[in-house]
Amino acid sequence: MLFKTLKINILLTLLAVSCNGFKIYSQKKSDISIYKWFDTEVGKENLALNNGILYSNPYKTIDGTNMYYINDKYTIGNVRYDGQTYYDVKLKYALFKDELILNPFGESEHIGIILIQDKIDSFSINGKNFVKINKNQSSLTDFVTGYYEVHPIGENFIFYIKHIKDIHKRLDSNGLYYNFTEENQFFIKYKTLFYQINRKSDIFKIFPEYTKQINAFYSTNKKILKSDKNQFMENLLKYIGQFQTNTSQY
C-alpha cells in the first residue's frame, strides 16, 4: 500500500509539470499513457471527474430528431476537467443546453452527470475536438460562452463551429412532443480577432484578396454546401489557408 501511495505521489508531481499549456488534440502519446496509468492506479470510480448534477432528458421526441451532437448514445472520449485530463471516458454532448454529460465509470448508461462548464477546458468526442471559449474573449455580439468545435488552419488562423440545436413543441392527440433542428454558427479567429462567417460575403470582408478563389470554390462545391455545410466551411478555410501559406513563402 505504501509503495502504491508513493507511486501516485510521484506521478502527481509529473502530471503537474506535464499539464502546463495542455491541449487535448496536441498531447504527446507518452503523456497520454501516463495519465491513463494514473487513472487506473487511483481507480476510475474515485476520480474527481465523477462529480456533478444528475442528468435527465425531459424531452420526448417522435420524429427521429434529438438534442445531442450526433446522437444520444455515450461514446468514448477525453476531457480536460478542473486542471486534469481524463482519457477513455464515456461522454455525450447535449447541444440544446450546451451540456457535456459523463457516464460515471461502472454505472449503467441510464445514469449521467452534467459536468460543470466552468471546470471544462476542452474535450474530444466522435473524432472531433472542442474547446470552451468565454464570451469576453470576443467583441462579437452573437458570441456566447460555450463549447466550440476547433480546427487550427494555420498560424494565427483557427476555424470554430458552434453547434446549436433549437427546440420546437408539437402537440397532438397523444400529448406533447418535441423536435430539434440544427442551425450551426461559424467563426474564425484571425490575427487575434474573432469573425462570424455564416455567409460568403462575411468571408470576402476578411479575405478580399481571395475573392476570385472563394467564388470558384463555392461554384465547384455546391453539393457539399447543401448536404454538409460544416464540412464545406472547413474545406473552404483550409483552401484559403493554403493560399496564405504559399504567399508567406515568397
Beta strands, then each sheet from edge to edge (+ up, - down):
strand 1: 53-54
strand 2: 75-81
strand 3: 84-94
strand 4: 99-103
strand 5: 113-114
strand 6: 120-125
strand 7: 128-133
strand 8: 146-154
strand 9: 157-162
strand 10: 165-172
strand 11: 175-182
strand 12: 185-190
strand 13: 193-196
sheet 1: 1+ 5- 4+ 3- 2+ 6- 7+ 8- 9+ 12- 13+
sheet 2: 10+ 11-
end
